[in-house]
């Protein structure tokens, strides 16, 4: 297989959150911008913050999924 036939990189960004919605939102936005044109995704691992972090993040960074 030549270099031209190799697929591009696949990147999975994992963000940890616990009651730090604003910081996690900024990190997700930054990761989403950095991954533009790159296959991959963002996973947010949340320790049951109960502060609406994920709901707020879903609106800002739709590529994020919750774990």
Biopython code that builds the backbone (N, CA, C, O; Angstrom):
import numpy as np
from Bio.PDB.StructureBuilder import StructureBuilder

atoms = [
    (1, "UNK", "N", (0.844, -1.171, 0.000)),
    (1, "UNK", "CA", (0.000, 0.000, 0.000)),
    (1, "UNK", "C", (0.892, 1.238, 0.000)),
    (1, "UNK", "O", (1.806, 1.350, 0.817)),
    (2, "UNK", "N", (0.630, 2.146, -0.898)),
    (2, "UNK", "CA", (1.434, 3.367, -0.949)),
    (2, "UNK", "C", (0.886, 4.389, 0.032)),
    (2, "UNK", "O", (-0.220, 4.240, 0.553)),
    (3, "UNK", "N", (1.660, 5.414, 0.273)),
    (3, "UNK", "CA", (1.259, 6.456, 1.202)),
    (3, "UNK", "C", (-0.038, 7.132, 0.760)),
    (3, "UNK", "O", (-0.845, 7.525, 1.602)),
    (4, "UNK", "N", (-0.245, 7.269, -0.533)),
    (4, "UNK", "CA", (-1.447, 7.911, -1.051)),
    (4, "UNK", "C", (-2.697, 7.082, -0.771)),
    (4, "UNK", "O", (-3.799, 7.629, -0.747)),
    (5, "UNK", "N", (-2.551, 5.776, -0.560)),
    (5, "UNK", "CA", (-3.692, 4.911, -0.322)),
    (5, "UNK", "C", (-4.046, 4.785, 1.155)),
    (5, "UNK", "O", (-5.095, 4.237, 1.494)),
    (6, "UNK", "N", (-3.188, 5.283, 2.032)),
    (6, "UNK", "CA", (-3.449, 5.175, 3.460)),
    (6, "UNK", "C", (-4.557, 6.137, 3.861)),
    (6, "UNK", "O", (-4.584, 7.278, 3.400)),
    (7, "UNK", "N", (-5.470, 5.687, 4.714)),
    (7, "UNK", "CA", (-6.523, 6.589, 5.188)),
    (7, "UNK", "C", (-5.939, 7.637, 6.125)),
    (7, "UNK", "O", (-4.874, 7.437, 6.709)),
    (8, "UNK", "N", (-6.642, 8.752, 6.264)),
    (8, "UNK", "CA", (-6.208, 9.797, 7.188)),
    (8, "UNK", "C", (-6.338, 9.328, 8.620)),
    (8, "UNK", "O", (-6.849, 8.238, 8.878)),
    (9, "UNK", "N", (-5.887, 10.132, 9.537)),
    (9, "UNK", "CA", (-5.947, 9.747, 10.947)),
    (9, "UNK", "C", (-7.374, 9.745, 11.472)),
    (9, "UNK", "O", (-8.239, 10.467, 10.976)),
    (10, "UNK", "N", (-7.596, 8.934, 12.467)),
    (10, "UNK", "CA", (-8.851, 8.924, 13.201)),
    (10, "UNK", "C", (-8.512, 9.330, 14.627)),
    (10, "UNK", "O", (-7.632, 8.744, 15.258)),
    (11, "UNK", "N", (-9.211, 10.332, 15.126)),
    (11, "UNK", "CA", (-8.898, 10.881, 16.439)),
    (11, "UNK", "C", (-10.123, 10.788, 17.342)),
    (11, "UNK", "O", (-11.226, 11.165, 16.946)),
    (12, "UNK", "N", (-9.926, 10.294, 18.536)),
    (12, "UNK", "CA", (-10.983, 10.281, 19.537)),
    (12, "UNK", "C", (-10.504, 11.143, 20.703)),
    (12, "UNK", "O", (-9.497, 10.841, 21.343)),
    (13, "UNK", "N", (-11.235, 12.207, 20.964)),
    (13, "UNK", "CA", (-10.901, 13.097, 22.061)),
    (13, "UNK", "C", (-11.788, 12.736, 23.247)),
    (13, "UNK", "O", (-13.011, 12.680, 23.118)),
    (14, "UNK", "N", (-11.181, 12.496, 24.387)),
    (14, "UNK", "CA", (-11.925, 12.144, 25.598)),
    (14, "UNK", "C", (-11.773, 13.289, 26.590)),
    (14, "UNK", "O", (-10.661, 13.661, 26.968)),
    (15, "UNK", "N", (-12.918, 13.846, 27.007)),
    (15, "UNK", "CA", (-12.929, 14.925, 27.993)),
    (15, "UNK", "C", (-13.589, 14.423, 29.266)),
    (15, "UNK", "O", (-14.640, 13.784, 29.219)),
    (16, "UNK", "N", (-12.976, 14.712, 30.393)),
    (16, "UNK", "CA", (-13.538, 14.341, 31.685)),
    (16, "UNK", "C", (-14.234, 15.557, 32.281)),
    (16, "UNK", "O", (-13.689, 16.660, 32.253)),
    (17, "UNK", "N", (-15.429, 15.364, 32.819)),
    (17, "UNK", "CA", (-16.188, 16.477, 33.389)),
    (17, "UNK", "C", (-16.794, 16.079, 34.728)),
    (17, "UNK", "O", (-17.313, 14.976, 34.899)),
    (18, "UNK", "N", (-16.715, 16.994, 35.651)),
    (18, "UNK", "CA", (-17.468, 16.887, 36.898)),
    (18, "UNK", "C", (-17.683, 18.299, 37.416)),
    (18, "UNK", "O", (-16.809, 18.895, 38.044)),
    (19, "UNK", "N", (-18.866, 18.811, 37.136)),
    (19, "UNK", "CA", (-19.271, 20.141, 37.575)),
    (19, "UNK", "C", (-18.348, 21.259, 37.091)),
    (19, "UNK", "O", (-18.140, 22.249, 37.793)),
    (20, "UNK", "N", (-17.810, 21.095, 35.913)),
    (20, "UNK", "CA", (-16.974, 22.138, 35.309)),
    (20, "UNK", "C", (-17.486, 22.413, 33.896)),
    (20, "UNK", "O", (-16.731, 22.342, 32.926)),
    (21, "UNK", "N", (-18.771, 22.725, 33.793)),
    (21, "UNK", "CA", (-19.421, 22.867, 32.490)),
    (21, "UNK", "C", (-18.698, 23.855, 31.581)),
    (21, "UNK", "O", (-18.429, 23.536, 30.423)),
    (22, "UNK", "N", (-18.382, 25.030, 32.074)),
    (22, "UNK", "CA", (-17.767, 26.047, 31.211)),
    (22, "UNK", "C", (-16.406, 25.590, 30.686)),
    (22, "UNK", "O", (-16.102, 25.762, 29.505)),
    (23, "UNK", "N", (-15.599, 25.015, 31.553)),
    (23, "UNK", "CA", (-14.276, 24.546, 31.130)),
    (23, "UNK", "C", (-14.406, 23.407, 30.111)),
    (23, "UNK", "O", (-13.686, 23.374, 29.113)),
    (24, "UNK", "N", (-15.313, 22.494, 30.368)),
    (24, "UNK", "CA", (-15.505, 21.370, 29.456)),
    (24, "UNK", "C", (-16.066, 21.845, 28.127)),
    (24, "UNK", "O", (-15.692, 21.318, 27.079)),
    (25, "UNK", "N", (-16.956, 22.832, 28.148)),
    (25, "UNK", "CA", (-17.494, 23.403, 26.908)),
    (25, "UNK", "C", (-16.385, 24.029, 26.073)),
    (25, "UNK", "O", (-16.325, 23.818, 24.862)),
    (26, "UNK", "N", (-15.516, 24.788, 26.707)),
    (26, "UNK", "CA", (-14.394, 25.400, 25.972)),
    (26, "UNK", "C", (-13.481, 24.331, 25.387)),
    (26, "UNK", "O", (-13.021, 24.463, 24.253)),
    (27, "UNK", "N", (-13.218, 23.282, 26.143)),
    (27, "UNK", "CA", (-12.372, 22.197, 25.650)),
    (27, "UNK", "C", (-13.025, 21.479, 24.470)),
    (27, "UNK", "O", (-12.346, 21.144, 23.499)),
    (28, "UNK", "N", (-14.341, 21.238, 24.546)),
    (28, "UNK", "CA", (-15.050, 20.565, 23.459)),
    (28, "UNK", "C", (-15.052, 21.421, 22.196)),
    (28, "UNK", "O", (-14.848, 20.910, 21.095)),
    (29, "UNK", "N", (-15.283, 22.725, 22.356)),
    (29, "UNK", "CA", (-15.259, 23.625, 21.203)),
    (29, "UNK", "C", (-13.883, 23.643, 20.560)),
    (29, "UNK", "O", (-13.768, 23.611, 19.335)),
    (30, "UNK", "N", (-12.853, 23.694, 21.367)),
    (30, "UNK", "CA", (-11.485, 23.698, 20.862)),
    (30, "UNK", "C", (-11.165, 22.395, 20.126)),
    (30, "UNK", "O", (-10.574, 22.410, 19.046)),
    (31, "UNK", "N", (-11.559, 21.280, 20.721)),
    (31, "UNK", "CA", (-11.307, 19.981, 20.089)),
    (31, "UNK", "C", (-12.058, 19.870, 18.769)),
    (31, "UNK", "O", (-11.519, 19.352, 17.791)),
    (32, "UNK", "N", (-13.294, 20.352, 18.734)),
    (32, "UNK", "CA", (-14.091, 20.285, 17.512)),
    (32, "UNK", "C", (-13.439, 21.113, 16.395)),
    (32, "UNK", "O", (-13.392, 20.676, 15.245)),
    (33, "UNK", "N", (-12.941, 22.299, 16.734)),
    (33, "UNK", "CA", (-12.252, 23.130, 15.733)),
    (33, "UNK", "C", (-10.969, 22.443, 15.250)),
    (33, "UNK", "O", (-10.680, 22.427, 14.053)),
    (34, "UNK", "N", (-10.214, 21.883, 16.177)),
    (34, "UNK", "CA", (-8.947, 21.239, 15.828)),
    (34, "UNK", "C", (-9.151, 19.990, 14.980)),
    (34, "UNK", "O", (-8.267, 19.612, 14.211)),
    (35, "UNK", "N", (-10.308, 19.349, 15.114)),
    (35, "UNK", "CA", (-10.565, 18.099, 14.400)),
    (35, "UNK", "C", (-11.278, 18.318, 13.063)),
    (35, "UNK", "O", (-11.629, 17.352, 12.385)),
    (36, "UNK", "N", (-11.492, 19.565, 12.685)),
    (36, "UNK", "CA", (-12.173, 19.841, 11.423)),
    (36, "UNK", "C", (-11.443, 19.149, 10.275)),
    (36, "UNK", "O", (-10.245, 19.348, 10.076)),
    (37, "UNK", "N", (-12.174, 18.342, 9.531)),
    (37, "UNK", "CA", (-11.594, 17.613, 8.409)),
    (37, "UNK", "C", (-10.912, 16.311, 8.788)),
    (37, "UNK", "O", (-10.370, 15.621, 7.924)),
    (38, "UNK", "N", (-10.932, 15.970, 10.059)),
    (38, "UNK", "CA", (-10.300, 14.740, 10.535)),
    (38, "UNK", "C", (-11.400, 13.806, 11.040)),
    (38, "UNK", "O", (-12.295, 14.234, 11.769)),
    (39, "UNK", "N", (-11.333, 12.549, 10.659)),
    (39, "UNK", "CA", (-12.311, 11.569, 11.133)),
    (39, "UNK", "C", (-12.123, 11.359, 12.627)),
    (39, "UNK", "O", (-10.993, 11.281, 13.108)),
    (40, "UNK", "N", (-13.212, 11.268, 13.353)),
    (40, "UNK", "CA", (-13.101, 11.015, 14.781)),
    (40, "UNK", "C", (-14.295, 11.542, 15.528)),
    (40, "UNK", "O", (-15.346, 11.793, 14.937)),
    (41, "UNK", "N", (-14.143, 11.711, 16.824)),
    (41, "UNK", "CA", (-15.246, 12.179, 17.643)),
    (41, "UNK", "C", (-14.771, 12.658, 18.990)),
    (41, "UNK", "O", (-13.588, 12.605, 19.323)),
    (42, "UNK", "N", (-15.746, 13.131, 19.759)),
    (42, "UNK", "CA", (-15.488, 13.617, 21.107)),
    (42, "UNK", "C", (-16.378, 12.834, 22.057)),
    (42, "UNK", "O", (-17.580, 12.703, 21.823)),
    (43, "UNK", "N", (-15.797, 12.317, 23.119)),
    (43, "UNK", "CA", (-16.548, 11.608, 24.152)),
    (43, "UNK", "C", (-16.362, 12.381, 25.448)),
    (43, "UNK", "O", (-15.241, 12.699, 25.844)),
    (44, "UNK", "N", (-17.471, 12.677, 26.097)),
    (44, "UNK", "CA", (-17.418, 13.350, 27.390)),
    (44, "UNK", "C", (-17.763, 12.326, 28.460)),
    (44, "UNK", "O", (-18.845, 11.740, 28.446)),
    (45, "UNK", "N", (-16.846, 12.119, 29.375)),
    (45, "UNK", "CA", (-17.073, 11.216, 30.499)),
    (45, "UNK", "C", (-17.457, 12.096, 31.679)),
    (45, "UNK", "O", (-16.666, 12.925, 32.130)),
    (46, "UNK", "N", (-18.666, 11.914, 32.170)),
    (46, "UNK", "CA", (-19.193, 12.759, 33.231)),
    (46, "UNK", "C", (-19.531, 11.911, 34.452)),
    (46, "UNK", "O", (-20.152, 10.854, 34.337)),
    (47, "UNK", "N", (-19.120, 12.385, 35.608)),
    (47, "UNK", "CA", (-19.360, 11.659, 36.845)),
    (47, "UNK", "C", (-20.630, 12.160, 37.526)),
    (47, "UNK", "O", (-20.601, 12.581, 38.683)),
    (48, "UNK", "N", (-21.750, 12.111, 36.791)),
    (48, "UNK", "CA", (-23.063, 12.482, 37.332)),
    (48, "UNK", "C", (-23.058, 13.874, 37.954)),
    (48, "UNK", "O", (-23.442, 14.056, 39.109)),
    (49, "UNK", "N", (-22.615, 14.851, 37.166)),
    (49, "UNK", "CA", (-22.518, 16.225, 37.662)),
    (49, "UNK", "C", (-23.847, 16.813, 38.096)),
    (49, "UNK", "O", (-23.894, 17.577, 39.061)),
    (50, "UNK", "N", (-24.916, 16.479, 37.415)),
    (50, "UNK", "CA", (-26.248, 17.023, 37.712)),
    (50, "UNK", "C", (-26.297, 18.545, 37.666)),
    (50, "UNK", "O", (-27.102, 19.160, 38.366)),
    (51, "UNK", "N", (-25.450, 19.151, 36.855)),
    (51, "UNK", "CA", (-25.476, 20.608, 36.732)),
    (51, "UNK", "C", (-25.854, 21.057, 35.324)),
    (51, "UNK", "O", (-25.724, 22.235, 34.990)),
    (52, "UNK", "N", (-26.323, 20.116, 34.495)),
    (52, "UNK", "CA", (-26.727, 20.451, 33.130)),
    (52, "UNK", "C", (-25.564, 20.571, 32.164)),
    (52, "UNK", "O", (-25.744, 21.057, 31.047)),
    (53, "UNK", "N", (-24.378, 20.141, 32.564)),
    (53, "UNK", "CA", (-23.199, 20.260, 31.708)),
    (53, "UNK", "C", (-23.407, 19.640, 30.336)),
    (53, "UNK", "O", (-23.145, 20.278, 29.316)),
    (54, "UNK", "N", (-23.876, 18.405, 30.307)),
    (54, "UNK", "CA", (-23.981, 17.725, 29.019)),
    (54, "UNK", "C", (-25.056, 18.355, 28.145)),
    (54, "UNK", "O", (-24.870, 18.490, 26.936)),
    (55, "UNK", "N", (-26.154, 18.733, 28.733)),
    (55, "UNK", "CA", (-27.224, 19.361, 27.949)),
    (55, "UNK", "C", (-26.723, 20.654, 27.308)),
    (55, "UNK", "O", (-27.023, 20.926, 26.146)),
    (56, "UNK", "N", (-25.973, 21.440, 28.046)),
    (56, "UNK", "CA", (-25.400, 22.678, 27.507)),
    (56, "UNK", "C", (-24.381, 22.367, 26.428)),
    (56, "UNK", "O", (-24.313, 23.061, 25.414)),
    (57, "UNK", "N", (-23.594, 21.334, 26.640)),
    (57, "UNK", "CA", (-22.564, 20.970, 25.674)),
    (57, "UNK", "C", (-23.165, 20.466, 24.373)),
    (57, "UNK", "O", (-22.626, 20.744, 23.301)),
    (58, "UNK", "N", (-24.262, 19.734, 24.440)),
    (58, "UNK", "CA", (-24.902, 19.194, 23.243)),
    (58, "UNK", "C", (-25.280, 20.296, 22.263)),
    (58, "UNK", "O", (-25.209, 20.109, 21.049)),
    (59, "UNK", "N", (-25.681, 21.441, 22.796)),
    (59, "UNK", "CA", (-26.069, 22.560, 21.943)),
    (59, "UNK", "C", (-24.851, 23.210, 21.284)),
    (59, "UNK", "O", (-24.939, 23.690, 20.154)),
    (60, "UNK", "N", (-23.726, 23.228, 21.981)),
    (60, "UNK", "CA", (-22.532, 23.910, 21.496)),
    (60, "UNK", "C", (-21.636, 22.987, 20.667)),
    (60, "UNK", "O", (-21.083, 23.406, 19.649)),
    (61, "UNK", "N", (-21.495, 21.749, 21.097)),
    (61, "UNK", "CA", (-20.596, 20.784, 20.433)),
    (61, "UNK", "C", (-21.374, 19.532, 20.099)),
    (61, "UNK", "O", (-21.271, 18.532, 20.809)),
    (62, "UNK", "N", (-22.165, 19.569, 19.013)),
    (62, "UNK", "CA", (-23.030, 18.434, 18.689)),
    (62, "UNK", "C", (-22.290, 17.134, 18.382)),
    (62, "UNK", "O", (-22.901, 16.066, 18.388)),
    (63, "UNK", "N", (-20.989, 17.205, 18.115)),
    (63, "UNK", "CA", (-20.274, 15.961, 17.821)),
    (63, "UNK", "C", (-19.931, 15.201, 19.096)),
    (63, "UNK", "O", (-19.445, 14.073, 19.021)),
    (64, "UNK", "N", (-20.171, 15.789, 20.264)),
    (64, "UNK", "CA", (-19.865, 15.139, 21.538)),
    (64, "UNK", "C", (-20.941, 14.115, 21.905)),
    (64, "UNK", "O", (-22.127, 14.318, 21.647)),
    (65, "UNK", "N", (-20.508, 13.036, 22.498)),
    (65, "UNK", "CA", (-21.445, 12.050, 23.032)),
    (65, "UNK", "C", (-21.111, 11.819, 24.496)),
    (65, "UNK", "O", (-19.976, 12.034, 24.922)),
    (66, "UNK", "N", (-22.086, 11.385, 25.254)),
    (66, "UNK", "CA", (-21.897, 11.240, 26.710)),
    (66, "UNK", "C", (-21.654, 9.795, 27.098)),
    (66, "UNK", "O", (-22.238, 8.868, 26.537)),
    (67, "UNK", "N", (-20.791, 9.635, 28.055)),
    (67, "UNK", "CA", (-20.482, 8.297, 28.562)),
    (67, "UNK", "C", (-20.655, 8.317, 30.054)),
    (67, "UNK", "O", (-20.450, 7.298, 30.713)),
]
sb = StructureBuilder()
sb.init_structure("model")
sb.init_model(0)
sb.init_chain("A")
sb.init_seg("    ")
for serial, (resi, resn, name, xyz) in enumerate(atoms, 1):
    if name == "N":
        sb.init_residue(resn, " ", resi, " ")
    sb.init_atom(name, np.array(xyz, "f"), 0.0, 1.0, " ", f" {name:<3s}", serial, name[0])
structure = sb.get_structure()
